[in-house]
């Protein structure tokens, strides 16, 4: 069972597995191109209010995502403003943990870090999707794939254009819901 305190690494790891799996395509052959793109997608996955606003900006007619109150107000889910927008300083640790468990494959294409799931990771993500506690996360990941599967730079521009208040935050300042 998922612990609803987001301070628990297991929930972060599970959420990232579901997100990476969703963007991996039907056969898992695709990868997320770069930590910047991963961070922007994870930001929208973690912050339901921002995701709803993003979907409205993309002309999605019914952006209601059925988020629970604890997801909207969990203080442990906070991210901070960093150089290229929302960021969590634990991403490298999370990816190393997932890679160490044989769940993700991390490589490089030039200067871009490529992030995809291994077959073992795809099975784990599939199991998580079946858990009721991950239903909302899985549904939001699908909405992200359907409506916000943009390049990292386009997604970054979209986030700053749609949420101008993020640009006004000082570096390292916490992003509130």
ABEGO torsion letter per residue (X at the ends): XBBABAABAAAAAAAAAAAAAAAAEAAGABBBBEAAAAAAAAAAAABAAAAAAAAAAAGBABABAGBBAAAAABAAABBBBBAAEBBBAAAAAAAAAAAAAGABBBBBBEABBBBBBBAAAAAAAAAAAABAAAAAAAAAAAAAAAAABBBAAAAAAAAAAABAAAAABBBGBBBBX
